[in-house]
Amino acid sequence: MSIEKSAFARKFEDLARDRRMTFKVIAEQMQVSAALIARVLNGSRPPTSEFVDKSIQTFGLSERDAEQLRFFSDISQSKITIRPRNEEEARKVVAFKRSLQKG
């Protein structure tokens, strides 16, 4: 069974890759353990506001990018269950989910 990565995890990994930073270096700069980063990224622990703030500082994000990372943190912690009543609603839900994943 594969677990889908959160928007926060995907963005965090993209930022690390774009800046060519290892998780070890990021953990040192954030003053957290690499294990904590792994737990946040695999979804077993939600990112705290302190974790997000340290991420923003470590990556040197602009205010716009910082707000996006905060938003991704917020939505990554939300779990929504949708039960469409019919096939047409199910198709709309799937299309909406795909549009969210592209953004």
N, C-alpha and C positions, 0 to 999 in steps of 0.2 A: 504494500500500500504506500503510495507516495503522497506526501503532504505538500500542498501548494504553498509557495512562499508568499509572505505578506508583501504588500506594496512597500512597507518600510524596509523590509529585508532586501528586496530587490534594489531599492534606491541606495541603501547603505552600501551594498556590494558594488553597485555601479560607481558610486563616489570613490570607493577604495580602489577599484580597478582604474578609473580615470586618473587618479593621482598616484597610481603605482605604489600603493601603500599595502603592506601586509597587515593581517589582523594583529600580529604581535606588535608591530610598530604603533598601530592605532590604539591597542590596549594600553601600551606604555604612555602614550600621549594623553589618553583619556583618564589614566590612572585607575583602570579597572582590569579585571582578569580577562584573558583571552577566552576563558570558559564562559564568562558572563556574556561576552559578545556572541559566542556560539549559541548560547541558550536563547538570547533575544532573536537572533536571526533564524533559528529553527522553530521559533514560535512557542517554546516551552516556558518562556518568561516574557511578559510584555515590557516594552521599553518605557522606563520611567521618564518623567520630565527632565530629571537630572541627566539621565543617559542621553536623551535627545539633545539637551543643551551642550553637553560635552562633545557630542558628535558634531554639532554645528561648529563649535569652536575648533575642533581638531581638523575638520575639513575646510575651515575658513569660508563658510558659505555666505553668500549675499543674503540680504533680508528676504528676498523673493524665494530663494532656494531653501532658506531656513523655514519659512512658513510652509513650504511644500513638504519638507521633512516632518514638521510638526503635524501637519494634516495627515500624512501617511501613518504616523504613529497613532493618531486618534482612530483612524478607520481600521487600522490593523487589529485593534483591540475589540472592535465591534463584530459581533456574530449575529447574522440575520438569517432567519429561516423563512423561505417563501414556498408556499404551496399553491401552485396555479390550479385553477378550477377546471381548465380544459387545455387542449393542445395549443390553441392560439395564444393563450396567456403564457404557456410554457415557452413557446418560441420567442415571445417578447422578453421574457425574463432572461433567456439565454443570450439574446441579442444585446440586451442592456448590460449583462455581465461582461460580455466580450468588449463592449465599448469602454467599460471601466478599466479593464485590464490593459487596453491600449494606451490609456492616459497616464 
